[in-house]
Amino acid sequence: MTQKRNGKEKRMFTIELRSKADVRNASLDDKKGILIEGSIGTLVRARFLDDLVLEVVGSDGELRMDLSKKDLERLAGPGRSCDDWGRGA
C-alpha cells in the first residue's frame, strides 16, 4: 500500500463511506491543501490487517491506512504494544 513519490515513501489511506450524507466537509484548494471530514459512525472494530494496515470499521464506513503495528509501537515507546481494539476481530 505504500507508494513512492518524488523519491519519498508515502503512506496511503482509503476512506469508504456508505452514504454521501456521512461527508461533512470536503475542501479541495490547491493553495491550502485538501480537507475531508466526515463520520464512519459508531466504532465497530479497529484492527491490523496482516500487521501492515490499520483498519477502523464503523457502522457507516471504513478507514484503512498504511500503518503497521511496528510503526505505532515505535511511536508509542518501549513497553507499549498495539492490539485489536473494539468489538469483534
Residue, then its C-alpha position, 0 to 999 in steps of 0.5 A: m500500500t505504500q507508494k513512492r513519490n518524488g523519491k519519498e515513501k508515502r503512506m496511503f489511506t482509503i476512506e469508504l463511506r456508505s452514504k454521501a450524507d456521512v461527508r461533512n466537509a470536503s475542501l479541495d484548494d490547491k493553495k491550502g491543501i485538501l480537507i475531508e471530514g466526515s463520520i464512519g459512525t459508531l466504532v465497530r472494530a479497529r484492527f491490523l490487517d496482516d500487521l501492515v494496515l490499520e483498519v477502523v470499521g464503523s457502522d457507516g464506513e471504513l478507514r484503512m491506512d498504511l500503518s503497521k503495528k511496528d510503526l505505532e509501537r515505535l511511536a508509542g515507546p518501549g513497553r507499549s504494544c498495539d492490539d485489536w481494539g473494539r468489538g469483534a476481530 
